[in-house]
């Protein structure tokens, strides 16, 4: 850590002597978020501590407590800061092509996100903010992106707007990513998800052209 980072991690006080929240650069803040998420994946939620994150990022634990107060608040903030739309930018020109590309993209991040969900599975049942943060970071962005893929398919006339299978696409793709580690002890990698889309998703939509 540089002297600038050390200074940023140090609490300041106003002229009256009252403690003031320390100033942390966006880059340093992201470093804290990355550290807590990495520890979640590796050790599980219960094993993560503010002290451990402080040690791994070479800052004082008081800095973390001043910024985030509690571990659940810290983890929730890290989840929200790492909100990422994995399916962003997918537009092959056909709905079948888009869903195949979505399967490839999902396979790239399935292991990391599955580890994160597994690490938080018990904690989110007890903490509403954690549950909401997990949905904002990993569920809602993907749901919206998949709905946009389908909407473009409808606009192109590839499927009917009221096709009954469209409402289950998100549940199919995200569900199989979450379920395979439990059912088979393996992550849903790109090859597995590609076969799943060909065998289950596309036939359900009537999109069986091998293009």
N, C-alpha and C positions, 0 to 999 in steps of 0.2 A: 504494500500500500504506500502511495506517495505521501509526502508531507502535506500536500494540499488535501488529500483524502482524510488524513489524520486530523487536520484542522477542521474539516467539514464535519467529522464525527464527534467533535468536542462540543459540549454544551456551552452556551454563553449565558450571560446574565444581564438584566437591564440595570440602569443606575440605581434602582431601588433595591437591588439584590435578589429579585425574583428570578427563578430559573426560566429560561426561554427555550423553546423547542429548537434543537440543533438543526442546522441547514445541511442537507445532503444533496449532492448533485444527482441529476437523473441517472447518470451512468453508474454511480455508486449505489443508488437505490435499486437499479436493475440487478446489480451484482448480489445484493441481499436476496432479492426475489429468486434469482436463479439458484442460489445456495439452498434456500429453504425447499424449493421444489425438487432439487436433486436429492436432498436428504429424505424427503418424503418417499420418493421412488425407491431409494436404496434401503431405507430403514423402517418405513411405516410411520404413520402419524404419531403414535404414542412415543416413539423413540426420538422424535424431533424435539429439540429444546432451543430456547433463545440463546442459551449459553453455547450450545454446539454450533449454531449458525454464526454467532459472534466469533468463536474461535476459528472457524473455517474462513471467515472473511476478514479476520484480523481487525476487529473493531471491539469496542467495549459493549458489553451486554446492556449497559444503561442506555446506550444510543438506540438500540432496538426497542427497548421498553418505552423510551420517550416518544418514539415515532409511532409504535403500533400497540402499546399497552399490554396486549395478551397474545398468546400463540395463535388462537383462532382468528383474531383480527389480522395478524401478520400473514397467515396462510391465505386468508380470503383476499387480501390485497395483492398477494403474489399471483394468485389465480387470475384475478381481474386484469392485472398488468400484462399477463401473458396470453390474453385473449387473442386467438388467431383463427382465421377462417381457412381451414385446410383445403377447401374446395374452391377458393377464390380463383377467378381467372379461367376456369374450365369452360370452354365453348368450342367444341369440335365441329359444330354444325348439325349434329343429329343428337337426339336424346339417348339413343343406344351408345353412341360414342362418348357422350358426356358421362354416362353411368359407368362405362368401362374405365374412363379416366378417373372418376371419383373413387372407384375400387382401388386403382393403383395408388392414388394419393392416400387413401385411408390405410392401405397396407404399410406405407412408409412410416406413419406415426402411431400405428396401433399398439406397439409394445410400450412406448413411453406413456401414452395416454391411459392405456389399460393399467399400467403400474400405478399411475397417479390415482385413478378411480378406486383401485383395490386398496391403496393406502388410506384413502379417505372414507371408505365404505361405511365404517362404523361411526366415525366422527360426524358425518353429515346428517346422521339420524338424530343427533343430539344438538346440533348447532345450525339454526336456520340460515344464518349469514353464510356459513361455509357451503351449505347446500345451494343457496342462491348463486354464490360465486362460482361454484363448479358448473352449474347450468349455464351461466353467462359466458364462461370460458370455453367449455367443451361441447355443450349441447345446442344452445340456441343459434350460435353462428353457423353450425353445420346444417341444422334444420332449415334455416333461412336460405342457405346456399343451394341445398337440394330442391327446395320448393321453387327457387328461381330456375333451376335446370328444367324442372317439369313444366313450369309456365312457358318457357321458350318452346318446349316440345309441343305443347298445346297450341301455341300461336302459329307454329309451322304446320299444324294439322296432322302431326304424327300420332297423336292419341286424342281421345275425346276429353273435354274438360271435366266431365263427370265420371271418368273411368274409375271404378271402385278400387283398383290396385294402387292408385297414385298416393293415397293417404297413408300407405304402409311402407313406402320406400325408405323413409328415414328410419323407421323402426327396424326394417330389415337390415340395412347397412350398419347402422350404429349398434343394433342389437347383436348381430353376429360377431362384431368386433369385441363386444363385452363378454359374450357368452362362450366363445371358443376356449379361452383360458380355463374356464370353470369346467366345461364339458370334456375337453380333450387334453388339457394341460399344455396347450400350445397357443401362441399368439396368432391372430388372423393376419397372415402376411399377404403380400401382393398376389402371389399365385393362388392362395386359397380364396381370397376375395374375388379374383377374376373368375374363378370357376363358379363361385356362388352367384355372381351377377348373371353369368351365362345360363346357369341351370335353374335359377329361381326368380330373379328380378325381371329380366327381359321377357321370359315366357309369360309371366303374370301380366305384363303390360302389352303383350301381343307383339313384341319387338324381337322377333327371332331371326331376322336377316343377319347372316354371318359377316356382314360388312366389317 
